Amino acid sequence: MKYKLRQKIFALGDDFTIQDETGRDCYFVDGKVFSIGDKLSFQDMNGNELARIEQEVLTIGTKYRILRNGREFAHVRKKMFTLFRDAFDIEDREPGDFDAEGDFFD
């Protein structure tokens, strides 16, 4: 399954929706404006929090923790040296990992 998110470059805070392949809004991400490191609440379209994403500060490279019900579920590491796109490695406790990529111009 592929999902698409569009983040506004000059928006105050990191609020955005995530759409499925048909363009239907599936999830909402509520970003905290004034915090040390990114703090995002990953929600269904009814506003129920499914997970919390927190940036680890004082680390080499960009790293995030994904929490469910206050417990760590997965780690996300931003790949370094990517040009005009963002790419991430997602490692959870289950076998097999996920990758996420984005195109800056799309």
N, C-alpha and C positions, 0 to 999 in steps of 0.2 A: 504494500500500500504506500502510495506517495502522498505527502501532504505539502502544502505550500503556505508560507507565511511571508507577509510583507511588513517590513519595519520602516516607519517614517524616519528619515535621517534627522530632521530638525524638530522632532516632537519633544515635548516636555514629558519625560518618563518613558517607559518601555511598554506601552499598552498596545496590543495588536491581536488580531484573530488569526487562527490557523484554519485553512480550508482543505477539504479533501479534493480528489482528482476532478470531481464534477463542479467544483467552485462553491460548494455548500460549507458554511461556517460550522466547524465542529468543536473547536476549543477557543478559549480566550486566555491570554496571558496578561496579567496585571503586574506591571513593574513598579517598584518603589523608587520614587524620585530622589530623595535625599538619603542615601545610605552609603556606607563604605563597602564597595564591591556591589555587583549586581545582585538583586534579590527579586525573584520572580515567582508569582503564584500562578500555577498552571491549573486552569479551571475548565469544567464543562460549560456549556452555554447557559446553564441555569445558575452559574456562580458558585457551584460546589468545588472546593479545592481538591484536586486529584493528586497534586504533588507540589513541592516547593523546590525551587532551583536557587542555589546560593553560590556566588563566586567565592573561591578560596583566595584570600588576599595574602600578600607576601610570599608568593610562589614564583618559580621560574616558569614562564609561559602562562597562558590563561587556562585555569581549571575551575570546574564547577562540581558541586555535589547535588545530587537529586535525592530529595527526602520524601518519603510517604509516611504519614502519621508520625512525623518526628524522627523516623529511623532512616538511616542512609540506605538507598536502594541502588544507586549507580554513580559513576564518575564520568565526567565529560572533559576531554582535553581538546583545546583548539590546536589544530595542526599549524605548524609554523611554515613560513616560506610558501604561502599560496598567493598568487597574484590575481587580483580582481574578483576574488571569491573567498568565502569562508568555508572551511572544512573542519569537521570535528570527529573525534573517535569517542564512542560511547561504550563504556564497559559496565555491565551489570553482573549480578551474581549467577546468572543463568549461562549455560553453554552458548557460545556464539555471540559476537559483538555486533553493534550497529554502527553505521557511518551516516553522517549528515553533511550535505554540501549545499552551498548557496552561490548564486551568480549575482555579482554586484550590479550588473547591467540589466538583469531580467526583471 
